[in-house]
Amino acid sequence: MSTLTRLDLLALDDDLAEDDRLLRDTVRKFAGDRLRPHIRQWFEDGTLPARELAQEFGALGVLGMHLEGYGCQGATASQYALVCAEVEAVDSGLRSLVSVQGSLAMYSIHAYGSEEQKQRWLPGMARGELIGCFGLTEPDSGSDPGSMRTNAKRDGDDWILSGSKMWITNGSLADVAVVWARTDDGIRGFLLERGMKGFTTQDVHHKISLRASVTSELVFDDVRVPEANRLPLAQGLRAPLGSLTEARFGIISGVTGAARDALAATVDYATTRTQFGKPIAGFQLTQKKFADMAVTLQQMQLTARRLGELKDAGRIKPHQISVGKFANVRGALEICREARSVLGGSGITTEYPVLRHAVNLETVYTYEGTHEVHTLVLGSAITGIDAFR
Ligand SMILES: Cc1cc2nc3c(=O)[nH]c(=O)nc-3n(C[C@H](O)[C@H](O)[C@H](O)COP(=O)(O)OP(=O)(O)OC[C@H]3O[C@@H](n4cnc5c(N)ncnc54)[C@H](O)[C@@H]3O)c2cc1C
């Protein structure tokens, strides 16, 4: 029996529909053949062939796969969730590439864009030939995006955009940046194209988390943006928050992949590593750790599955997404930290995926709403009292 099968204590796999199993196995094979053999190197080097990978993800049909039309697959949310788990089982940075493209950039254009904008960008983005990014966070505006300073002023048929965005995934790669800016009429979304005069990017270096991902600063120095590049249906902060709700859904399932991979690698190690004359998996203290980790993982997978059902039924609410991000990212981090201890000294290198997953999850804990912000969302849902300020 494989380690993954043994870890599926509640036999969740048995209930996968045939189509879903086929999709899951196809993406798992792609991840195993194409991504896993290189991930250590990409992580250590802090670079990855992102354009090439985007096209391969596009050929696999997973970019914006849960959107309808414009070259997208129209898959279910539950299918998208399965894909996120398989990609993040290799690395959270790779899942970020997929989910920023599909859930943040493409979703924003799909939900808030004009017909012309959708026709122009979405088919190429679904193929991975065009890359998108999503610029909401700024150097002085993170958890409180309503305090953003980037602004757009009307000038005839154009807008003049100035300011900057920080920590933007895929930023320097992007052919199109979905940028949120303050206007006299409230917050609005704009599509900034690579090469527009005054629009520059600079990558963030020296990261020790999410190294297999491009993270950039975007700078707007009086960029002239035509009115045709404004997202007509995006009005107010609700629009970017709607896109974030989409992307957080992918994270909830994605992190089950990272945790599963860390745990499986650790079980395999512990059954072959011998100390005091027997495999370390045979010690009760180690088994207690495995019981805790495996049960946490199954609870995370159940949470992800339930949220997939709610989303597919069109009934999911933002605070339910917060339940998932709160529980699953915390659970994944706990699993990776505990698993690292079972590996002993071997756990601190990239030979095993465990600590790489753990340091990646530090980013996932913070981006798309910090753990504390989701705690406050839950507090508000439970008590009816907002405690954000
Ligand atoms: C690798 C990486 C990739 C990213 N990609 C993107 C991207 O593609 N697009 C994008 O727009 N952003 C992106 N982000 C930014 C990310 O979303 C922000 O880092 C996040 O929202 C937190 O903002 P901040 O870092 O400014 O922290 P802050 O908001 O300054 O928070 C610092 C601490 O204060 C806490 N805090 C803040 N307010 C409260 C409160 N009211 N009550 C209690 N505690 C509070 C926070 O929870 C946190 O612990 C990325 C970040 C990283 C690290």
The ligand as an SDF file (V2000), in Angstrom:
LIG
                    3D

 53 58  0  0  0  0  0  0  0  0999 V2000
    5.7180   36.4280   -1.4380 C   0  0  0  0  0  0  0  0  0  0  0  0
    4.5300   37.3350   -1.3960 C   0  0  0  0  0  0  0  0  0  0  0  0
    3.7050   37.4440   -2.5200 C   0  0  0  0  0  0  0  0  0  0  0  0
    2.6230   38.3470   -2.5030 C   0  0  0  0  0  0  0  0  0  0  0  0
    1.8560   38.5080   -3.6440 N   0  0  0  0  0  0  0  0  0  0  0  0
    0.9470   39.5330   -3.6930 C   0  0  0  0  0  0  0  0  0  0  0  0
    0.2810   39.8360   -4.9290 C   0  0  0  0  0  0  0  0  0  0  0  0
    0.4320   39.1480   -5.9610 O   0  0  0  0  0  0  0  0  0  0  0  0
   -0.5520   40.9260   -4.9540 N   0  0  0  0  0  0  0  0  0  0  0  0
   -0.7660   41.7080   -3.8530 C   0  0  0  0  0  0  0  0  0  0  0  0
   -1.5110   42.6820   -3.9560 O   0  0  0  0  0  0  0  0  0  0  0  0
   -0.1500   41.4330   -2.6620 N   0  0  0  0  0  0  0  0  0  0  0  0
    0.7090   40.3680   -2.5700 C   0  0  0  0  0  0  0  0  0  0  0  0
    1.3520   40.0860   -1.3840 N   0  0  0  0  0  0  0  0  0  0  0  0
    1.1490   40.9790   -0.2390 C   0  0  0  0  0  0  0  0  0  0  0  0
    0.3670   40.3620    0.8970 C   0  0  0  0  0  0  0  0  0  0  0  0
   -0.9700   40.2050    0.5390 O   0  0  0  0  0  0  0  0  0  0  0  0
    0.5860   41.2720    2.1300 C   0  0  0  0  0  0  0  0  0  0  0  0
    1.9050   41.0140    2.5810 O   0  0  0  0  0  0  0  0  0  0  0  0
   -0.4180   41.0230    3.2310 C   0  0  0  0  0  0  0  0  0  0  0  0
   -1.6950   41.4730    2.8560 O   0  0  0  0  0  0  0  0  0  0  0  0
   -0.0300   41.6960    4.5570 C   0  0  0  0  0  0  0  0  0  0  0  0
    0.3130   43.0080    4.3580 O   0  0  0  0  0  0  0  0  0  0  0  0
    1.6930   43.5790    4.9640 P   0  0  0  0  0  0  0  0  0  0  0  0
    2.7850   42.6620    4.5380 O   0  0  0  0  0  0  0  0  0  0  0  0
    1.7730   45.0090    4.5860 O   0  0  0  0  0  0  0  0  0  0  0  0
    1.5500   43.4180    6.5290 O   0  0  0  0  0  0  0  0  0  0  0  0
    0.7580   44.3820    7.5440 P   0  0  0  0  0  0  0  0  0  0  0  0
   -0.6090   44.6490    7.0180 O   0  0  0  0  0  0  0  0  0  0  0  0
    1.6280   45.5300    7.8870 O   0  0  0  0  0  0  0  0  0  0  0  0
    0.6280   43.4260    8.7960 O   0  0  0  0  0  0  0  0  0  0  0  0
    1.7090   43.1600    9.6970 C   0  0  0  0  0  0  0  0  0  0  0  0
    1.1440   42.3970   10.8940 C   0  0  0  0  0  0  0  0  0  0  0  0
    0.1460   43.1960   11.5490 O   0  0  0  0  0  0  0  0  0  0  0  0
   -1.0480   42.4540   11.6580 C   0  0  0  0  0  0  0  0  0  0  0  0
   -2.2270   43.3230   11.5910 N   0  0  0  0  0  0  0  0  0  0  0  0
   -2.5320   44.2810   10.6550 C   0  0  0  0  0  0  0  0  0  0  0  0
   -3.7210   44.8300   10.9250 N   0  0  0  0  0  0  0  0  0  0  0  0
   -4.2010   44.2160   12.0450 C   0  0  0  0  0  0  0  0  0  0  0  0
   -5.3890   44.3150   12.8110 C   0  0  0  0  0  0  0  0  0  0  0  0
   -6.3830   45.1620   12.4930 N   0  0  0  0  0  0  0  0  0  0  0  0
   -5.5250   43.5190   13.9100 N   0  0  0  0  0  0  0  0  0  0  0  0
   -4.5540   42.6370   14.2370 C   0  0  0  0  0  0  0  0  0  0  0  0
   -3.4160   42.4900   13.5520 N   0  0  0  0  0  0  0  0  0  0  0  0
   -3.2360   43.2500   12.4550 C   0  0  0  0  0  0  0  0  0  0  0  0
   -1.0120   41.4970   10.4700 C   0  0  0  0  0  0  0  0  0  0  0  0
   -1.9020   40.4100   10.6490 O   0  0  0  0  0  0  0  0  0  0  0  0
    0.4500   41.1070   10.4780 C   0  0  0  0  0  0  0  0  0  0  0  0
    0.6580   40.0930   11.4390 O   0  0  0  0  0  0  0  0  0  0  0  0
    2.3690   39.1020   -1.3430 C   0  0  0  0  0  0  0  0  0  0  0  0
    3.1770   38.9590   -0.2000 C   0  0  0  0  0  0  0  0  0  0  0  0
    4.2290   38.0810   -0.2240 C   0  0  0  0  0  0  0  0  0  0  0  0
    5.0900   37.9560    1.0130 C   0  0  0  0  0  0  0  0  0  0  0  0
  1  2  1  0
  2  3  1  0
  2 52  2  0
  3  4  2  0
  4  5  1  0
  4 50  1  0
  5  6  2  0
  6  7  1  0
  6 13  1  0
  7  8  2  0
  7  9  1  0
  9 10  1  0
 10 11  2  0
 10 12  1  0
 12 13  2  0
 13 14  1  0
 14 15  1  0
 14 50  1  0
 15 16  1  0
 16 17  1  0
 16 18  1  0
 18 19  1  0
 18 20  1  0
 20 21  1  0
 20 22  1  0
 22 23  1  0
 23 24  1  0
 24 25  2  0
 24 26  1  0
 24 27  1  0
 27 28  1  0
 28 29  2  0
 28 30  1  0
 28 31  1  0
 31 32  1  0
 32 33  1  0
 33 34  1  0
 33 48  1  0
 34 35  1  0
 35 36  1  0
 35 46  1  0
 36 37  1  0
 36 45  1  0
 37 38  2  0
 38 39  1  0
 39 40  1  0
 39 45  2  0
 40 41  1  0
 40 42  2  0
 42 43  1  0
 43 44  2  0
 44 45  1  0
 46 47  1  0
 46 48  1  0
 48 49  1  0
 50 51  2  0
 51 52  1  0
 52 53  1  0
M  END
$$$$
